Amino acid sequence: TGLAALARTSAEVEGLASVIEVRQQDACTANLSDCTIVTLYLSTGGNTKLLPVLATLPPSARIVSFHWPIEGFTPIRSLDQSGTKLYLFSAGDFQAGTGSRLDS
């Protein structure tokens, strides 16, 4: 709750509280079907565990992963800024039968 509260406070201070929702939930069971942007700060293995949940996002949603890619998928864009790596993915890529899965 400490980090989630800090994130909510930061959003308020920056005037973004009306457009940002901070959730503290079990990521493997969270309902993300109404999300437009999801940010991840998990290991590669943690990201992989979330694939079933990410597949429920609207196809137009975006996923940003900090430091670790999502194994088996090609990001739309990646950035390395002074050692901080960011990977941008389209949620449509995680839905069955579509996208840029490397092993398909």
MOURNOR-V395831 format. One record per backbone hydrogen bond with DSSP energy under -1.0 kcal/mol. NH is the residue of the N-H (numbers start at 1). CO is the residue of the C=O. If there is no record, write none. Layout:
NH&CO / NH&CO
This chain:
5&1 / 6&2 / 7&3 / 8&4 / 9&5 / 10&6 / 11&7 / 12&8 / 13&9 / 14&10 / 15&12 / 16&11 / 19&16 / 20&16 / 29&26 / 30&26 / 35&32 / 38&62 / 40&64 / 47&43 / 48&44 / 49&45 / 51&48 / 54&50 / 55&51 / 56&53 / 57&54 / 61&58 / 62&36 / 63&89 / 64&38 / 65&87 / 66&40 / 67&85 / 68&66 / 73&70 / 76&88 / 77&88 / 79&86 / 81&84 / 84&81 / 86&79 / 87&65 / 88&77 / 89&63 / 91&61 / 92&59 / 93&90 / 94&91 / 95&92 / 98&95 / 102&72 / 104&101
